[in-house]
Every structure is written in C-alpha cells, then in structure tokens.
Amino acid sequence: MRIGPYVLPSAVVLAPMAGVTDRPFRILCRRLGAGLAASEMLTADTRLWTTSKSRHRMNHEGEPEPRVVQLAGAEPAALAEAARLNVALGAQIIDLNMGCPAKKVCGKLCGSALLTDEPLVARILEAVVNAVDVPVTLKIRTGWDREHRNGVSIARRAERCGIAALAVHGRTREDFYAGEAEYHTIRDIKASVRIPVFANGDIDGGKKAREVLDFTGADGVMVGRASHGAPWIFRAVNAHLQAGIATPALLRADLRDIILAHLDSVYRFYGEETGVRIARKHLGWYCGLLLGEPAAVRRDLMGAPNTAAQFAQALKHFDDWVGEAALAA
Ligand SMILES: Cc1cc2nc3c(=O)[nH]c(=O)nc-3n(C[C@H](O)[C@H](O)[C@H](O)COP(=O)(O)O)c2cc1C
C-alpha cells in the first residue's frame, strides 16, 4: 500500500476521530501496527488555531512518519491555506474530511454535508492539491442519503483532481452511525478508480477486515470505534490478514503495561487537569472491555481526582487483573 512516496507498513489504518486520535493514541496505535494514523480534524479557520485544543491537535512531536493532518472546512481558499501552513509545520499528508456527519460548522456546510455539492467538492480538492506538494487524501461517506449515494461520482472527481487515496465510510450522512455499514458502494467506488481505497465502517477484527477486503477489493481497511480501549486491534488484524506470520498473543501483563504507558503519555501531553479528564475516557473503555466494569472498580478509576491517584488506581486494578490470570493458570 503506497500513498504518494510513502509505503505503509500495514494496510490497516486508524480512522481519524475527534476527541480520541490525539498524539498519544496515534503513536500507540502506530506502535501496535496501524499503517497510518490521521490527526483529529483541525478546522481550516486559522483564527481558531490559538485555542489549546487546536494547539494540541497541531502537535506532532515524536510521531512516526508519515504524519497525517486532517482538515475540515468548506472554503477552497481557506482549506488551501490551512494545508500550506500545516505542511510548513511538518504535515506529510493532508487528509480532507468529507465524512463527518455534522451539518454545519460556523454556519457553513462541512464534512459529509459537502457531498451535496459536487462542484464545490471539486473546487476544494483542486485548491488543496495545487497548494501543497505532499499527497492529499480524502475521507467520504457513500453519499448524503440513501437516495443519493454519489460516492462513485465523488471518487471519480477526486481521482481527476489528484487525490492520492480515498477512505470511504459505508454509511450516508443521513445514516449518521445507525444501522450497519454497507460495502456495496465501497466496492463500486474501488472498481471506478485506480487510487488506493480504504474501506471503513464497523470493522471490529481480523475476520471482518478480511471479509470486507475480499468483498470490496479495497486496498486497505480503516478502523475507528473498535480501537477504543483496544489499540492492539491493529496487531490482531495484521496477524489475521498476513496469515502465516506468527504473532504471539499479548498476555494480560503486556496489556496492563500498554495501558499504563498510554496513561503516562496522556498526562505528559496534556498536563494535570486535562490529562486526568482525557485519560478517564480511555480508562472507561479499557475497564469496560477488560475488567468487565465492576461498579467499585469503575468508581475508583473514574473518581480519582488527579493523575497520581488515577494512575495508582489503574496500577492496582490492572495488577489485580494480571494476578487473577496467574492464579487461574
Ligand atoms: C468519536 C468519533 C469522532 C470522529 N471524528 C472524526 C473526525 O474528526 N474526522 C473524520 O473524518 N471522521 C471522524 N469520525 C468518523 C470515523 O473516522 C469513522 O469513519 C467512523 O467511526 C466509522 O468507522 P468505525 O465503524 O470503524 O468506527 C469520528 C467517529 C467517532 C466515533
């Protein structure tokens, strides 16, 4: 799998998710086998880049290459300028968000709502591709509603405009996240363009990834929600897709160490106050998936008032969890 000059180490990539795919999570997922990890979306409105949120989103220190910055906006010139500025700051791939279901940001169409206006989509893509000398990729849904699945038409325009790769979420904007993702339109899109296509939507493990790749003919898969509390999913999917490559299972002790290192990286990145809040979200997911959410444990983890107390609670409960397995063995 290649995007411009970059050969990806794996065809399974992390989906951009606002509030989730911050620098610590991206680095973690890359380390555990994600072939690529785009940033959370950054608004093209540079006036908002002074907020703490945007500044954190623009920080890529220590991130493995290629560094992907996702931009959201609706104005071709503003997106082109935002792309230029981010390349100057070290972005190596610019990804454009036409997949997010929010209808408007700052009173303008944005995300997948742009799919209703194909000429505007083309103007945006041309403006951004012409503005930077790094690959520009595009993330879309299959259309804006089930009667208007114009994904194939958008994909063809994208290819003509010089887009280097496409990610397609198998839902329309009107579907939001309801129902199941459909892969027929992704298959049609893949058959209509020569650029790499990532299939996205409801991929929750190696078996599903294999099925979706076989059905759609896509070049890779993009995994979003299934990585919540399970960044090791990339390792598992890679192992499944590259059958024959022996990948020893991770032990409970390995998972505990990954979680604790993740917490530590969140604290370092955000500092005390925001760190404890952001870590709480990830801990909730880890706890739900691994510890089965016993109420008392959840209370301990969620109620910890600062990073030191939170880390100590996590250490205690995940140590106990590792110990249980050792006793049962
Ligand atoms: C919490 C959350 C935040 C998201 N933020 C973004 C975003 O910033 N940019 C984007 O293109 N898609 C965003 N998405 C959509 C995902 O990238 C992905 O397309 C969607 O979740 C479907 O994939 P999945 O079924 O593997 O989760 C977000 C999804 C979630 C759940």
The ligand as a Gaussian input file, in Angstrom:
#p B3LYP/6-31G(d) Opt

LIG

0 1
 C      -15.832000       9.855000      18.423000
 C      -15.701000       9.930000      16.924000
 C      -15.087000      11.021000      16.337000
 C      -14.940000      11.100000      14.956000
 N      -14.266000      12.157000      14.414000
 C      -13.991000      12.153000      13.084000
 C      -13.130000      13.149000      12.528000
 O      -12.605000      14.036000      13.227000
 N      -12.889000      13.089000      11.190000
 C      -13.447000      12.122000      10.391000
 O      -13.203000      12.107000       9.177000
 N      -14.248000      11.158000      10.890000
 C      -14.500000      11.149000      12.215000
 N      -15.234000      10.123000      12.751000
 C      -15.679000       9.015000      11.884000
 C      -14.661000       7.848000      11.891000
 O      -13.441000       8.255000      11.308000
 C      -15.183000       6.607000      11.120000
 O      -15.426000       6.975000       9.785000
 C      -16.469000       6.070000      11.730000
 O      -16.377000       5.961000      13.133000
 C      -16.806000       4.674000      11.138000
 O      -15.770000       3.769000      11.396000
 P      -15.876000       2.667000      12.589000
 O      -17.168000       1.914000      12.387000
 O      -14.661000       1.801000      12.414000
 O      -15.898000       3.420000      13.867000
 C      -15.438000      10.048000      14.123000
 C      -16.077000       8.958000      14.735000
 C      -16.205000       8.881000      16.105000
 C      -16.867000       7.648000      16.711000

